Amino acid sequence: MAIPRSDLAARAAALRWYHSIDLGDGIVTTGVDDTLVRLAQLDLPASLAGRTVLDIGAWDGFFSFEAERRGASRVVAADHYSWHGGGWGTKAGFELARDARGSRVEDVDIDVMDLSPERLGTFDVVFFLGVLYHLRHPLAALERVASVTRDLLVVETVVDMVGIARPAIAFYPERELNDDPTNWCGPNVPAVDAMLRSVGFSRVRTVTPQRSAIYRGARALVHVMRGKNTLRLAYRQDRAAFHAHK
Ligand SMILES: C[S@@+](CC[C@H](N)C(=O)[O-])C[C@H]1O[C@@H](n2cnc3c(N)ncnc32)[C@H](O)[C@@H]1O
């Protein structure tokens, strides 16, 4: 049964949102993330008709609902940390959005390191968006992610050491990235590419453009003004997206 509009608006307003999600009836949640900007950079297939999709680290579920909107036959949203409080958030946003949208997205509570075909099966398309840099063991995690991917893996991540040609990964033992202790690693683009090939993807394409020095300088200044980074570190950081095919 549809949630009455006034009730939906009040319940949405009472939650802290990561994603801005259209709940219908003119209600859009007020997420802190620039999700639409990131979506535009992912180059997702316009149609996912008939495809099964796993969204790892789904949080409020924006990208799961987007896969459903694009016609996926089955979508599973997987997460753990942000669904259990402790500074990250809760699952209440995902559940409210799913109800409000009349969505059939399934959910599974699982850590990336526990993903396996035995636990979850395999999926035509897997989203791994905004998660890699939170992991202490990025290559081991990508092995788990590859094990549940049948065809296409879409990865979006913070990248660091931009401009260095050799594969390299910055390590954040403290709060070096965005003053956030849950960030552990910043691979550069060649490192993400090489890790994806090393875990079994035969074709890897970086779908975000290479940025100019002016763009990177301006981006770094914004980060410095937000008070979360030094100019020297921020200039080497960016975000990038990849399509990897088996
Ligand atoms: C920055 S948010 C990204 C959310 C969403 N995927 C997006 O791109 O907007 C990082 C997400 O990764 C999840 N996450 C972090 N470490 C994880 C792990 N080891 N296993 C599963 N999820 C993890 C968090 O719970 C959180 O939902």
The ligand as an SDF file (V2000), in Angstrom:
LIG
                    3D

 27 29  0  0  0  0  0  0  0  0999 V2000
   31.1810    6.1620    0.1030 C   0  0  0  0  0  0  0  0  0  0  0  0
   29.9070    4.9880    0.3690 S   0  0  0  0  0  0  0  0  0  0  0  0
   29.4080    4.6320   -1.3060 C   0  0  0  0  0  0  0  0  0  0  0  0
   27.9540    4.2780   -1.4020 C   0  0  0  0  0  0  0  0  0  0  0  0
   27.4570    3.9930   -2.8260 C   0  0  0  0  0  0  0  0  0  0  0  0
   28.0340    2.7580   -3.3460 N   0  0  0  0  0  0  0  0  0  0  0  0
   27.8080    5.1220   -3.7320 C   0  0  0  0  0  0  0  0  0  0  0  0
   28.7010    4.9760   -4.5910 O   0  0  0  0  0  0  0  0  0  0  0  0
   27.2200    6.1920   -3.6090 O   0  0  0  0  0  0  0  0  0  0  0  0
   30.8350    3.5370    0.8250 C   0  0  0  0  0  0  0  0  0  0  0  0
   29.9580    2.3190    1.0620 C   0  0  0  0  0  0  0  0  0  0  0  0
   30.8050    1.1830    1.1370 O   0  0  0  0  0  0  0  0  0  0  0  0
   30.3790    0.3630    2.2000 C   0  0  0  0  0  0  0  0  0  0  0  0
   31.5150   -0.4270    2.6630 N   0  0  0  0  0  0  0  0  0  0  0  0
   32.7020   -0.0080    3.1600 C   0  0  0  0  0  0  0  0  0  0  0  0
   33.4890   -1.0380    3.4590 N   0  0  0  0  0  0  0  0  0  0  0  0
   32.7890   -2.1480    3.1460 C   0  0  0  0  0  0  0  0  0  0  0  0
   33.0390   -3.5420    3.2450 C   0  0  0  0  0  0  0  0  0  0  0  0
   34.1900   -4.0150    3.7020 N   0  0  0  0  0  0  0  0  0  0  0  0
   32.0660   -4.4010    2.8470 N   0  0  0  0  0  0  0  0  0  0  0  0
   30.8850   -3.9330    2.3590 C   0  0  0  0  0  0  0  0  0  0  0  0
   30.5870   -2.6240    2.2260 N   0  0  0  0  0  0  0  0  0  0  0  0
   31.5230   -1.7590    2.6290 C   0  0  0  0  0  0  0  0  0  0  0  0
   29.8550    1.3250    3.2490 C   0  0  0  0  0  0  0  0  0  0  0  0
   28.9930    0.6800    4.1340 O   0  0  0  0  0  0  0  0  0  0  0  0
   29.1890    2.3720    2.3740 C   0  0  0  0  0  0  0  0  0  0  0  0
   27.8440    2.0580    2.1250 O   0  0  0  0  0  0  0  0  0  0  0  0
  1  2  1  0
  2  3  1  0
  2 10  1  0
  3  4  1  0
  4  5  1  0
  5  6  1  0
  5  7  1  0
  7  8  2  0
  7  9  1  0
 10 11  1  0
 11 12  1  0
 11 26  1  0
 12 13  1  0
 13 14  1  0
 13 24  1  0
 14 15  1  0
 14 23  1  0
 15 16  2  0
 16 17  1  0
 17 18  1  0
 17 23  2  0
 18 19  1  0
 18 20  2  0
 20 21  1  0
 21 22  2  0
 22 23  1  0
 24 25  1  0
 24 26  1  0
 26 27  1  0
M  CHG  2   2   1   9  -1
M  END
$$$$
